[in-house]
Amino acid sequence: MSGPRRRAPGERPLVDSVAVGARARSVEELQALDPSFHALPRRSVDSQAPLLAAVVRARADVEAPYVCVSPSGRSALCARLEQRRIGVRVAFRSFGSFRARIAAVVDDGIVGDDPEWCVQQALGLLAAGEVDAVQFQCLRVGSVEEAAVQRGAAGRTVQREDPVVHLEVAVDCPYDELVASRDRRSREGIRRSRRKFDQLGERRVITRWPADADDPEVLLGQMEAIVATGYQRGMGVGFERDALHEELVRAGLKEGWFRAWVAAVDGVPAVFWTAFAFGDRWTLYETAFAEQFADAAPGAGLLSHVVEDACADPQVTTVGFGLGEARYKRDWASHEWMTADVTVFAPRLRWKAVAAVQRGASWAVTTVRQRLGEERVQALKQRLRRRAAGSARRDAERSG
């Protein structure tokens, strides 16, 4: 069957059945939206206009933003129009897929007091034949936004991913008080990692972007040097010096919403953390450490300095840890919630088949985790990370 209907040049979009106050389908239109749109309260960074624009500019699979503001100005839908493959995913790997045009409603992309209106705008793209699927990313489980999507998607082919946890910590007190407020196990874990990291003494120097330095070329070079031998590179995840990271670092430093902390040991870049800074919230983005410094607890150790900096900044009230429940995140977290990606497909046979296979694969992965037990799953992850780090190190040696 053919793909979604394409509009002829100059033809108006077919999604005007629901009244719209303003719509942006280009970076220029996004930047020109009324200031009231930018002032709408948000719980995540992905719907922030500067970050959304940077992703659109950098990612080859993203055609344009798709942002709609309600007539009242109190609600907005924030999405990206993408051309990419969609299919069965298991443990970060894809097994069979189809190329599709997707409206990706970003994390916290249903903004404001009228989620029903936002969902109608998104699903209107399906009704108009402009996209093959609408993907609602990181819908909060049990939220009014999730309920609105469930009502709007009733009777359609829907694929729901397994829920994942998000963690954050309130930093509304001095650092020492925050650490003391953790439970005993978490408190000991934080202090143990900090001691290991600080025992490097004067050999270790932390540089903060943009407070101490602002040259994006230097920062990008240091992050690339760190990941070259880390397990993330061996697994094909995390930082890569590609168009997206170049744009995020360069635009973010220039516009004031990107932060980075890099620790060097004996002049050698050893570990970094990056974050997005919008309003009173820092949202951690990526981390990596050079394998040779693993015994110094570099990731958790530097993270304690990031949290300490947040506690000392009167403009920051929250540090978000993003997806996942790693132990170091759990040690800090004071609040958590669950989210799940929900994809609503056009009524075509291929998408019904994809959704059915994905449900079967998700059931299989969940069953394996339950039978192995969480401790054995974590042990398996550690073995895979060590193997990936060894692979990355060998690749770096050959390329060097």
C-alpha positions in Angstrom: 0.0 0.0 0.0 1.2 3.5 -0.7 2.6 5.8 2.0 0.9 8.9 3.5 -0.7 11.4 1.1 1.7 14.3 0.2 0.4 17.8 -0.2 0.9 19.5 -3.5 3.0 22.7 -3.5 1.0 25.6 -2.0 -1.8 23.2 -0.8 -3.1 23.9 2.7 -2.6 21.3 5.4 -5.7 19.1 6.0 -5.7 19.4 9.8 -7.8 22.5 10.4 -11.0 20.8 11.6 -10.0 21.8 15.2 -9.4 25.5 15.7 -5.8 26.6 16.1 -4.4 29.8 17.5 -1.0 29.5 15.8 0.9 26.8 14.0 4.7 26.4 13.3 6.0 24.0 10.6 9.5 25.5 10.2 12.2 26.6 12.6 11.6 30.2 11.5 7.9 30.0 12.4 8.7 28.2 15.7 11.0 31.1 16.7 8.4 33.7 15.7 5.6 32.2 17.9 4.2 34.6 20.5 6.1 34.8 23.8 3.1 33.3 25.6 3.9 30.0 24.0 7.5 30.0 25.3 6.2 30.9 28.7 3.9 27.9 29.1 5.0 25.8 32.0 6.8 22.6 31.1 8.0 19.5 33.1 10.6 18.4 30.5 13.1 20.0 28.2 12.2 18.3 24.9 9.3 20.7 24.2 11.5 23.8 24.8 11.7 25.7 21.5 15.5 26.2 21.4 16.1 22.5 21.9 13.4 21.5 19.5 14.8 23.8 16.9 18.4 22.5 17.4 17.2 18.9 16.9 15.3 19.8 13.7 18.3 21.6 12.3 20.7 18.7 13.1 19.0 15.4 12.5 18.7 14.3 8.9 15.6 12.2 9.7 13.7 15.2 11.0 11.8 17.2 8.3 10.3 20.0 10.4 8.8 20.9 13.7 5.0 20.6 14.2 3.8 23.0 16.9 0.2 24.1 17.4 -1.0 26.6 19.9 -4.6 26.6 21.1 -6.9 29.6 20.4 -6.8 30.4 24.2 -3.0 30.3 24.2 -3.0 28.1 27.2 -2.2 24.8 25.5 0.2 23.6 22.8 1.3 20.5 21.0 5.0 20.1 20.4 6.1 17.5 17.8 8.6 16.7 15.1 7.8 15.4 11.6 10.2 12.6 10.9 11.1 10.1 8.2 12.6 7.1 9.8 12.2 3.3 10.2 9.8 2.0 12.7 9.5 -1.7 13.8 10.3 -4.2 16.4 12.9 -3.2 19.0 14.4 -5.4 21.7 17.1 -4.2 24.1 18.1 -1.1 22.0 18.3 -3.2 18.8 15.8 -3.2 15.9 14.7 -6.5 14.3 12.8 -5.7 11.1 11.3 -2.3 10.3 9.5 -0.2 7.7 10.3 3.3 6.6 7.5 5.6 7.8 6.6 9.3 8.2 6.0 9.9 11.8 4.7 12.8 14.0 6.8 12.4 17.1 5.1 14.2 20.0 8.1 14.9 22.2 8.4 14.2 26.0 6.1 16.8 27.6 4.9 17.7 24.1 1.3 17.9 25.4 1.5 21.3 27.1 -1.1 23.2 29.1 -4.6 22.7 30.4 -6.3 21.1 27.4 -4.7 17.7 26.5 -7.8 16.6 24.5 -7.2 19.5 22.1 -3.5 18.6 21.8 -4.3 14.9 21.0 -6.9 15.9 18.4 -4.2 18.0 16.7 -1.8 15.2 16.6 -4.2 12.5 15.4 -5.5 14.9 12.9 -2.3 14.3 10.9 -3.3 10.6 10.7 -6.8 11.5 9.5 -5.4 13.8 6.9 -3.0 11.1 5.6 0.0 13.3 6.3 1.8 10.6 8.5 1.8 6.9 8.9 1.9 7.1 12.7 1.8 9.4 15.7 4.3 8.5 18.4 3.6 10.1 21.9 6.9 9.9 23.6 7.3 9.4 27.3 3.6 9.7 28.3 3.3 9.8 32.0 1.6 6.7 33.3 -1.7 7.6 34.9 -1.7 11.2 33.7 -4.5 13.2 32.1 -2.3 13.3 29.0 -2.2 9.5 28.8 -6.0 9.3 29.4 -6.5 11.8 26.5 -4.4 9.7 24.2 -6.3 6.5 25.2 -9.6 8.1 24.4 -8.4 9.6 21.1 -6.8 6.3 20.0 -9.8 4.1 20.8 -10.4 1.7 18.0 -7.0 2.3 16.3 -3.9 0.2 16.1 -1.7 1.1 19.0 1.7 0.0 20.1 2.7 0.7 23.7 6.3 0.2 24.9 7.2 -1.1 28.3 7.1 1.7 31.0 10.4 3.2 32.1 11.2 5.2 35.2 12.3 8.8 35.4 14.1 10.1 38.5 14.8 13.6 39.8 16.0 15.3 43.0 15.0 18.6 44.6 18.0 20.8 45.3 16.4 23.3 47.5 18.9 23.0 50.4 22.7 23.0 50.9 24.6 20.1 49.5 25.6 18.6 52.9 21.9 18.7 54.0 20.8 17.0 50.8 23.3 14.2 51.2 22.3 13.7 54.9 18.7 13.5 53.9 19.3 10.3 51.8 18.7 6.9 53.3 21.7 5.1 54.8 22.6 3.0 51.8 22.2 5.9 49.4 24.1 8.3 51.7 27.0 5.8 52.0 27.1 5.2 48.2 27.3 8.9 47.5 30.0 9.6 50.0 32.0 6.5 49.0 32.0 7.6 45.3 32.9 11.2 46.3 35.9 10.0 48.4 37.3 7.9 45.6 37.0 10.7 43.1 38.4 13.4 45.4 41.3 11.2 46.4 42.8 12.1 43.0 43.5 15.4 44.7 45.3 18.1 42.6 45.8 15.6 39.8 42.1 16.1 39.0 40.8 19.4 37.6 37.1 20.0 36.9 36.2 22.5 34.1 32.7 23.8 33.9 31.1 25.0 30.6 30.2 27.8 30.2 31.4 29.1 33.6 35.1 28.3 33.2 35.3 27.9 29.4 33.1 28.5 26.4 34.9 27.1 23.4 32.7 24.4 21.9 35.5 22.9 19.8 37.6 22.2 22.9 34.6 20.7 24.7 33.7 18.4 21.7 37.3 17.3 21.4 37.5 16.4 25.1 34.2 14.4 25.1 35.3 12.5 22.0 38.7 11.6 23.7 36.8 10.3 26.7 34.3 8.1 24.9 36.9 6.6 22.6 37.7 3.9 25.1 34.4 3.8 27.1 31.9 1.0 27.1 29.2 3.3 25.6 31.2 3.6 22.3 31.6 -0.2 22.2 27.8 -0.6 22.6 27.0 2.1 20.0 25.2 4.4 22.5 25.9 7.7 24.1 28.0 10.6 22.8 29.2 10.6 19.2 30.7 13.6 17.5 27.9 13.8 14.9 25.7 16.6 13.5 23.3 16.4 16.5 25.9 16.7 19.2 27.7 19.5 17.3 24.5 21.5 17.1 23.5 20.9 20.7 26.9 21.9 22.1 27.4 24.9 19.8 23.9 26.3 19.9 23.4 25.5 23.5 26.6 27.2 24.7 25.8 30.2 22.5 22.2 30.5 23.6 22.9 29.7 27.3 21.0 26.4 27.8 23.8 23.8 27.6 26.0 22.8 30.6 29.0 20.5 30.8 31.4 19.3 33.4 34.7 17.7 32.4 37.3 16.3 34.8 40.8 15.8 33.6 43.4 13.7 35.5 47.0 14.6 35.0 45.9 16.7 32.0 44.0 13.7 30.4 40.2 14.1 29.9 38.7 11.4 32.2 35.0 11.9 32.6 32.2 14.3 31.6 28.5 15.1 32.4 26.3 17.3 30.2 22.9 18.8 30.9 20.3 21.1 29.5 19.4 24.2 31.6 15.9 25.6 31.2 14.1 27.7 33.9 14.8 26.3 37.3 15.7 22.8 36.1 18.9 21.1 35.0 18.2 17.9 33.0 21.2 15.6 32.8 21.8 14.5 29.2 24.9 12.3 28.8 27.9 11.0 30.6 31.0 8.9 29.9 34.4 8.1 31.4 37.6 6.7 30.1 38.0 3.1 31.1 41.5 3.6 32.6 39.9 5.7 35.4 37.1 3.4 36.3 38.5 2.5 39.7 38.1 6.2 40.8 34.3 6.1 40.5 34.5 8.9 38.0 30.9 9.0 36.8 29.2 9.0 40.3 32.1 11.2 41.7 31.7 13.9 39.2 27.9 13.7 39.5 28.2 14.7 43.1 29.9 17.9 42.1 27.2 18.6 39.5 24.5 18.2 42.2 26.6 20.4 44.6 26.8 23.1 41.9 23.0 22.9 41.5 22.5 23.3 45.3 24.7 26.4 45.2 22.8 28.0 42.3 19.8 29.9 43.6 18.0 29.7 40.2 18.0 25.8 40.2 15.4 23.8 42.2 15.5 20.5 40.4 18.0 18.1 38.8 16.5 15.5 36.5 18.3 12.3 35.7 16.4 11.3 32.6 15.4 7.7 31.8 16.5 4.7 33.8 17.0 3.6 37.3 20.8 3.1 37.7 22.0 2.8 41.3 23.7 6.2 41.2 20.5 7.9 40.2 18.5 6.0 42.8 21.0 7.2 45.5 20.0 10.8 44.7 16.4 10.7 43.7 13.6 12.3 45.7 10.8 11.9 43.1 10.0 9.4 40.4 7.4 8.7 37.8 6.8 6.1 35.0 6.4 6.9 31.3 5.7 4.8 28.2 6.0 5.5 24.5 2.6 5.1 22.7 2.4 4.9 18.9 -0.9 5.2 17.1 -0.8 3.8 13.5 -2.7 4.6 10.3 -5.2 1.8 9.6 -3.0 -0.3 7.4 -2.2 -4.0 7.6 1.6 -3.7 7.9 1.3 -1.5 11.0 -1.1 -4.0 12.6 1.5 -6.7 12.1 4.4 -4.6 13.4 2.4 -3.8 16.6 1.5 -7.4 17.2 5.2 -8.6 16.8 6.4 -5.8 19.1 3.9 -6.9 21.8 5.3 -10.5 21.6 8.9 -9.3 21.8 8.2 -7.1 24.8 6.5 -10.0 26.6 9.5 -12.2 25.9 12.0 -9.6 27.3 9.9 -9.0 30.4 9.6 -12.8 31.0 13.3 -13.3 30.7 14.0 -10.4 33.2 11.5 -11.9 35.7 13.1 -15.4 35.5 16.7 -14.2 35.7 16.0 -11.8 38.6 17.3 -8.2 38.8 20.7 -9.1 40.3 21.5 -11.5 37.4 20.3 -8.9 34.9 22.6 -6.3 36.4 25.5 -8.8 36.4 24.9 -9.5 32.7 24.8 -5.8 32.0 28.2 -5.4 33.7 29.7 -8.2 31.6 28.4 -6.7 28.4 29.7 -3.3 29.4 33.2 -4.7 30.0 33.1 -6.5 26.7 32.0 -3.3 24.9 34.7 -1.2 26.6 37.3 -3.7 25.4 36.0 -3.5 21.9 36.1 0.3 21.9 39.6 0.3 23.3 40.8 -2.0 20.6 39.1 0.1 17.9 40.7 3.3 19.3 44.2 1.6 19.3 43.8 0.5 15.7 42.5 3.9 14.5 45.3 5.7 16.5 
